[in-house]
Amino acid sequence: LDGATHHLEWPRSLTLIDLLVANDIEAPYSCREGECGSCVCIVVDGTVKMARSDTLDPADIADDYILGCQSRPTSDLLVIEF
């Protein structure tokens, strides 16, 4: 975020936005419902599962874009870029 790199333990029970907010990292988000698209980011390495993706079209998802407010980790190591 903003050129900074953060190394965090990401519990599988939290969304990416919940994790960042809990660690006082200012991340872009608004609705937390998967509708506004403010928290769009890209998975550089690893995998996540999105609960909802109403804002992203199939091509975006195929290009590894995710909604941070709807995504939880499914792999042990992840690299996410905003």
N, CA and C atoms as an extended XYZ file, in Angstrom:
246
Properties=species:S:1:pos:R:3:atomname:S:1:resname:S:1:resid:I:1 pbc="F F F"
N         0.834       -1.187        0.000 N   LEU     1
C         0.000        0.000        0.000 CA  LEU     1
C         0.873        1.243        0.000 C   LEU     1
N         0.609        2.137       -0.921 N   ASP     2
C         1.362        3.391       -1.010 CA  ASP     2
C         2.867        3.162       -1.026 C   ASP     2
N         3.305        2.103       -1.676 N   GLY     3
C         4.725        1.809       -1.791 CA  GLY     3
C         5.324        1.082       -0.604 C   GLY     3
N         4.537        0.832        0.435 N   ALA     4
C         5.037        0.141        1.626 CA  ALA     4
C         4.725       -1.351        1.532 C   ALA     4
N         5.601       -2.155        2.108 N   THR     5
C         5.392       -3.601        2.179 CA  THR     5
C         5.088       -3.967        3.625 C   THR     5
N         4.083       -4.797        3.817 N   HIS     6
C         3.696       -5.249        5.153 CA  HIS     6
C         3.737       -6.767        5.179 C   HIS     6
N         4.283       -7.335        6.231 N   HIS     7
C         4.319       -8.783        6.426 CA  HIS     7
C         3.413       -9.099        7.607 C   HIS     7
N         2.328       -9.828        7.349 N   LEU     8
C         1.332      -10.114        8.383 CA  LEU     8
C         0.951      -11.585        8.377 C   LEU     8
N         0.567      -12.083        9.539 N   GLU     9
C        -0.069      -13.395        9.636 CA  GLU     9
C        -1.542      -13.172        9.299 C   GLU     9
N        -2.050      -13.901        8.304 N   TRP    10
C        -3.430      -13.696        7.850 CA  TRP    10
C        -4.265      -14.908        8.223 C   TRP    10
N        -5.020      -14.824        9.339 N   PRO    11
C        -5.894      -15.940        9.718 CA  PRO    11
C        -6.954      -16.183        8.647 C   PRO    11
N        -7.258      -17.414        8.402 N   ARG    12
C        -8.230      -17.759        7.360 CA  ARG    12
C        -9.646      -17.284        7.671 C   ARG    12
N        -9.889      -16.885        8.902 N   SER    13
C       -11.219      -16.416        9.293 CA  SER    13
C       -11.453      -14.940        8.953 C   SER    13
N       -10.395      -14.194        8.645 N   LEU    14
C       -10.527      -12.762        8.366 CA  LEU    14
C       -10.451      -12.463        6.878 C   LEU    14
N       -11.176      -11.420        6.477 N   THR    15
C       -10.992      -10.906        5.119 CA  THR    15
C        -9.727      -10.058        5.108 C   THR    15
N        -9.224       -9.768        3.935 N   LEU    16
C        -8.024       -8.949        3.818 CA  LEU    16
C        -8.241       -7.576        4.440 C   LEU    16
N        -9.365       -6.945        4.176 N   ILE    17
C        -9.628       -5.624        4.739 CA  ILE    17
C        -9.712       -5.700        6.257 C   ILE    17
N       -10.372       -6.711        6.808 N   ASP    18
C       -10.431       -6.862        8.267 CA  ASP    18
C        -9.030       -6.990        8.856 C   ASP    18
N        -8.167       -7.753        8.199 N   LEU    19
C        -6.790       -7.932        8.655 CA  LEU    19
C        -6.028       -6.610        8.642 C   LEU    19
N        -6.132       -5.870        7.558 N   LEU    20
C        -5.409       -4.612        7.450 CA  LEU    20
C        -5.902       -3.591        8.467 C   LEU    20
N        -7.205       -3.463        8.610 N   VAL    21
C        -7.774       -2.522        9.581 CA  VAL    21
C        -7.360       -2.906       11.003 C   VAL    21
N        -7.380       -4.194       11.325 N   ALA    22
C        -6.986       -4.664       12.660 CA  ALA    22
C        -5.523       -4.360       12.970 C   ALA    22
N        -4.715       -4.194       11.921 N   ASN    23
C        -3.298       -3.890       12.096 CA  ASN    23
C        -2.986       -2.409       11.832 C   ASN    23
N        -4.021       -1.576       11.885 N   ASP    24
C        -3.884       -0.125       11.704 CA  ASP    24
C        -3.211        0.264       10.395 C   ASP    24
N        -3.491       -0.509        9.356 N   ILE    25
C        -2.978       -0.207        8.021 CA  ILE    25
C        -4.130        0.398        7.219 C   ILE    25
N        -3.929        1.612        6.738 N   GLU    26
C        -4.978        2.297        5.997 CA  GLU    26
C        -5.103        1.708        4.599 C   GLU    26
N        -6.135        0.939        4.411 N   ALA    27
C        -6.402        0.294        3.131 CA  ALA    27
C        -7.627        0.931        2.499 C   ALA    27
N        -7.681        0.946        1.175 N   PRO    28
C        -8.865        1.504        0.525 CA  PRO    28
C       -10.054        0.553        0.650 C   PRO    28
N       -11.139        1.054        1.198 N   TYR    29
C       -12.390        0.293        1.257 CA  TYR    29
C       -13.516        1.260        1.563 C   TYR    29
N       -14.733        0.815        1.326 N   SER    30
C       -15.886        1.650        1.632 CA  SER    30
C       -17.011        0.807        2.201 C   SER    30
N       -17.618       -0.031        1.383 N   CYS    31
C       -18.843       -0.718        1.791 CA  CYS    31
C       -18.630       -2.010        2.575 C   CYS    31
N       -17.536       -2.699        2.366 N   ARG    32
C       -17.242       -4.013        2.955 CA  ARG    32
C       -18.263       -5.085        2.554 C   ARG    32
N       -19.036       -4.813        1.527 N   GLU    33
C       -20.067       -5.742        1.066 CA  GLU    33
C       -19.791       -6.301       -0.320 C   GLU    33
N       -18.683       -5.918       -0.945 N   GLY    34
C       -18.360       -6.403       -2.281 CA  GLY    34
C       -19.094       -5.695       -3.392 C   GLY    34
N       -19.645       -4.519       -3.107 N   GLU    35
C       -20.441       -3.808       -4.101 CA  GLU    35
C       -19.776       -2.561       -4.672 C   GLU    35
N       -18.871       -1.919       -3.931 N   CYS    36
C       -18.343       -0.630       -4.393 CA  CYS    36
C       -17.062       -0.758       -5.212 C   CYS    36
N       -16.249       -1.777       -4.961 N   GLY    37
C       -15.007       -1.962       -5.703 CA  GLY    37
C       -13.832       -1.143       -5.201 C   GLY    37
N       -13.990       -0.423       -4.099 N   SER    38
C       -12.900        0.408       -3.571 CA  SER    38
C       -11.685       -0.404       -3.153 C   SER    38
N       -11.888       -1.650       -2.781 N   CYS    39
C       -10.812       -2.477       -2.226 CA  CYS    39
C       -10.215       -3.448       -3.245 C   CYS    39
N       -10.398       -3.159       -4.525 N   VAL    40
C        -9.849       -4.046       -5.552 CA  VAL    40
C        -8.327       -4.063       -5.452 C   VAL    40
N        -7.774       -5.254       -5.490 N   CYS    41
C        -6.323       -5.445       -5.473 CA  CYS    41
C        -6.021       -6.692       -6.301 C   CYS    41
N        -4.754       -7.050       -6.389 N   ILE    42
C        -4.380       -8.181       -7.228 CA  ILE    42
C        -3.569       -9.182       -6.415 C   ILE    42
N        -3.833      -10.456       -6.671 N   VAL    43
C        -3.057      -11.528       -6.058 CA  VAL    43
C        -1.838      -11.767       -6.937 C   VAL    43
N        -0.663      -11.488       -6.394 N   VAL    44
C         0.585      -11.684       -7.117 CA  VAL    44
C         1.069      -13.120       -6.939 C   VAL    44
N         0.861      -13.660       -5.742 N   ASP    45
C         1.254      -15.036       -5.444 CA  ASP    45
C         0.312      -15.585       -4.387 C   ASP    45
N        -0.083      -16.842       -4.522 N   GLY    46
C        -0.994      -17.484       -3.575 CA  GLY    46
C        -2.414      -17.495       -4.088 C   GLY    46
N        -3.328      -17.916       -3.212 N   THR    47
C        -4.736      -18.021       -3.606 CA  THR    47
C        -5.649      -17.554       -2.478 C   THR    47
N        -6.796      -17.036       -2.876 N   VAL    48
C        -7.831      -16.611       -1.936 CA  VAL    48
C        -9.173      -17.117       -2.434 C   VAL    48
N       -10.155      -17.062       -1.562 N   LYS    49
C       -11.527      -17.358       -1.941 CA  LYS    49
C       -12.349      -16.105       -1.655 C   LYS    49
N       -13.103      -15.661       -2.665 N   MET    50
C       -13.970      -14.509       -2.494 CA  MET    50
C       -15.383      -14.970       -2.195 C   MET    50
N       -15.986      -14.372       -1.176 N   ALA    51
C       -17.375      -14.680       -0.845 CA  ALA    51
C       -18.316      -14.121       -1.911 C   ALA    51
N       -18.041      -12.898       -2.350 N   ARG    52
C       -18.840      -12.235       -3.394 CA  ARG    52
C       -17.898      -11.512       -4.329 C   ARG    52
N       -18.317      -11.344       -5.546 N   SER    53
C       -17.510      -10.569       -6.492 CA  SER    53
C       -18.412       -9.871       -7.500 C   SER    53
N       -19.429       -9.197       -6.992 N   ASP    54
C       -20.390       -8.516       -7.871 CA  ASP    54
C       -19.752       -7.420       -8.715 C   ASP    54
N       -18.689       -6.818       -8.237 N   THR    55
C       -18.054       -5.692       -8.920 CA  THR    55
C       -17.111       -6.133      -10.022 C   THR    55
N       -16.509       -7.296       -9.858 N   LEU    56
C       -15.517       -7.773      -10.827 CA  LEU    56
C       -16.165       -8.636      -11.896 C   LEU    56
N       -15.740       -8.458      -13.137 N   ASP    57
C       -16.246       -9.327      -14.191 CA  ASP    57
C       -15.312      -10.538      -14.320 C   ASP    57
N       -15.725      -11.561      -15.038 N   PRO    58
C       -14.904      -12.776      -15.160 CA  PRO    58
C       -13.485      -12.520      -15.673 C   PRO    58
N       -13.301      -11.551      -16.553 N   ALA    59
C       -11.959      -11.243      -17.065 CA  ALA    59
C       -11.070      -10.685      -15.959 C   ALA    59
N       -11.638       -9.837      -15.089 N   ASP    60
C       -10.878       -9.307      -13.955 CA  ASP    60
C       -10.437      -10.441      -13.030 C   ASP    60
N       -11.354      -11.329      -12.734 N   ILE    61
C       -11.058      -12.459      -11.848 CA  ILE    61
C       -10.003      -13.363      -12.485 C   ILE    61
N       -10.100      -13.573      -13.776 N   ALA    62
C        -9.103      -14.390      -14.480 CA  ALA    62
C        -7.719      -13.737      -14.436 C   ALA    62
N        -7.679      -12.403      -14.328 N   ASP    63
C        -6.416      -11.667      -14.233 CA  ASP    63
C        -5.959      -11.513      -12.784 C   ASP    63
N        -6.570      -12.265      -11.858 N   ASP    64
C        -6.194      -12.330      -10.441 CA  ASP    64
C        -6.575      -11.103       -9.623 C   ASP    64
N        -7.523      -10.307      -10.103 N   TYR    65
C        -8.035       -9.211       -9.283 CA  TYR    65
C        -9.018       -9.780       -8.270 C   TYR    65
N        -8.995       -9.200       -7.061 N   ILE    66
C        -9.901       -9.633       -5.995 CA  ILE    66
C       -10.475       -8.413       -5.285 C   ILE    66
N       -11.515       -8.653       -4.515 N   LEU    67
C       -12.058       -7.647       -3.610 CA  LEU    67
C       -11.514       -7.973       -2.223 C   LEU    67
N       -10.760       -7.059       -1.645 N   GLY    68
C       -10.163       -7.304       -0.335 CA  GLY    68
C       -11.185       -7.528        0.758 C   GLY    68
N       -12.351       -6.919        0.637 N   CYS    69
C       -13.382       -7.062        1.678 CA  CYS    69
C       -14.097       -8.406        1.624 C   CYS    69
N       -13.890       -9.151        0.559 N   GLN    70
C       -14.590      -10.425        0.380 CA  GLN    70
C       -13.640      -11.612        0.315 C   GLN    70
N       -12.347      -11.370        0.472 N   SER    71
C       -11.355      -12.417        0.232 CA  SER    71
C       -10.708      -12.917        1.516 C   SER    71
N       -10.620      -14.239        1.590 N   ARG    72
C        -9.940      -14.919        2.689 CA  ARG    72
C        -8.890      -15.849        2.092 C   ARG    72
N        -7.774      -16.063        2.810 N   PRO    73
C        -6.681      -16.874        2.255 CA  PRO    73
C        -7.044      -18.348        2.128 C   PRO    73
N        -6.529      -18.960        1.078 N   THR    74
C        -6.634      -20.423        0.918 CA  THR    74
C        -5.257      -21.044        0.739 C   THR    74
N        -4.225      -20.218        0.729 N   SER    75
C        -2.856      -20.727        0.669 CA  SER    75
C        -2.073      -20.143        1.847 C   SER    75
N        -0.988      -20.781        2.188 N   ASP    76
C        -0.202      -20.360        3.351 CA  ASP    76
C         0.613      -19.104        3.097 C   ASP    76
N         1.015      -18.871        1.882 N   LEU    77
C         1.796      -17.696        1.536 CA  LEU    77
C         1.040      -16.896        0.489 C   LEU    77
N         0.893      -15.610        0.733 N   LEU    78
C         0.196      -14.740       -0.210 CA  LEU    78
C         0.971      -13.447       -0.411 C   LEU    78
N         0.940      -12.953       -1.633 N   VAL    79
C         1.455      -11.622       -1.942 CA  VAL    79
C         0.320      -10.893       -2.631 C   VAL    79
N        -0.100       -9.789       -2.026 N   ILE    80
C        -1.217       -8.979       -2.539 CA  ILE    80
C        -0.669       -7.592       -2.838 C   ILE    80
N        -1.112       -7.020       -3.950 N   GLU    81
C        -0.671       -5.680       -4.319 CA  GLU    81
C        -1.862       -4.784       -4.546 C   GLU    81
N        -1.843       -3.617       -3.914 N   PHE    82
C        -2.880       -2.609       -4.126 CA  PHE    82
C        -2.389       -1.615       -5.136 C   PHE    82
